[in-house]
Amino acid sequence: MKRYTLPAIFLHWIIALLIISAFIIGLTMVDIPGLTPTKLKYFSWHKWLGVTVLGFACLRLLWRLSHPAPAYPAYMPRWQQSAAHGLHGLLYLLIFAIPISGYFYTLSAGVPVVYLGLFPMPVFMAPNPELKPLLKLVHYWLNMTLLAAFCLHVLAALKHQFIDRDGVFKRILP
Amino acid sequence: MTSRFTFTSLILGSLAALTMTSAAMAAPLKVDANKSTVTAVFKQLNVPVEAKFKKFVVQIDFDSTKPDHAKASVEIDIPSFDLGDPEYNAEVLKKEWFNGSQFPKATFVAGTIKPSAGAPAGSKYDVTGKLTIKGKTTDVQFPLLVKKEGNVQIFDGTLPIKRLSFNIGEGEWKDTSMVADEVVIKFHVVTTP
């Protein structure tokens, strides 16, 4: 079976790793009560990870648009193929929407992003206390959507690998 | 008739008294609290964050023809410091930061206000004075920009301070790689017409 191109494989796994780290740091940091140096550090790391994900997501979209994904096996049911396309579409949407919503959330809180503590990122909006709770909610629910989509994605991959044994999962393995 | 006459003279009398009082006070300027701001800009992990002091009292007695006689003082209400998040606002009032319950006010009292050399007359002054935060007083100096828009005077100042010289951020917060030592206090004072 045809595999994904090497850059596509690399981008898939690096983005997965970055997202999982950002997700865990995100959940941890909001649970730290009060204000501590660790909390400030985690917030910064979380934002740097998010910006990195967004950068790789842009590369990945460009790569994907110029390099179509390898076709599914012809015997795979039509509905499963549509479901897979739909889920991949949603995941692509989320890897853009989540960092962007987080970026605007922190701008609304008046805390711009300085990437790696070195490079000030553009400030597209002034601090906005009215929008802040809304952006927080959007960022949170997009992440919960991602968590659900991620679980389906992993379950489907495991099904292809261990139940169908059709080599679909192997297309993305390094 | 008699009562009305008495009433009128009472008002006139009070007005005269008021005028005299303000003349004796050398007519300090009235400050427009809605248009004036006092903020602090600090850097956490190199990210500049600007936070507002929502309550402060500025007393300013300034006549550009007689800057030597100018007087200025600012009293800042520390618990009104707003970082945009109620949880953080409560945190910075704790002992290791502002210790707001023991030191609820920060003050600045100007000593001298002199026209800056080289600047157009009436536009820029060198101000010295004493700044007290968290019970610690230091001598500070900063440039003051003055603008006139119609009957309104606008005073703008930027005053960099070192937070550690006022013990702001004790213990683990002494680490200046987390929160930089330099904090810039900015004020923008607008008088009423």
Chai-1 contact restraints between the chains, C-beta under 6 A:
chainA,res_idxA,chainB,res_idxB,connection_type,confidence,min_distance_angstrom,max_distance_angstrom,comment,restraint_id
A,G34,B,E91,contact,1.0,0.0,6.0,A-B,restraint_1
A,L35,B,Y88,contact,1.0,0.0,6.0,A-B,restraint_2
A,L35,B,E91,contact,1.0,0.0,6.0,A-B,restraint_3
A,P37,B,E172,contact,1.0,0.0,6.0,A-B,restraint_4
A,P37,B,M178,contact,1.0,0.0,6.0,A-B,restraint_5
A,L40,B,Q44,contact,1.0,0.0,6.0,A-B,restraint_6
A,S44,B,L45,contact,1.0,0.0,6.0,A-B,restraint_7
A,A109,B,G84,contact,1.0,0.0,6.0,A-B,restraint_8
A,G110,B,G84,contact,1.0,0.0,6.0,A-B,restraint_9
A,V111,B,V47,contact,1.0,0.0,6.0,A-B,restraint_10
A,V111,B,V49,contact,1.0,0.0,6.0,A-B,restraint_11
A,V114,B,N46,contact,1.0,0.0,6.0,A-B,restraint_12
A,V114,B,V47,contact,1.0,0.0,6.0,A-B,restraint_13
A,G117,B,L45,contact,1.0,0.0,6.0,A-B,restraint_14
A,G117,B,N46,contact,1.0,0.0,6.0,A-B,restraint_15
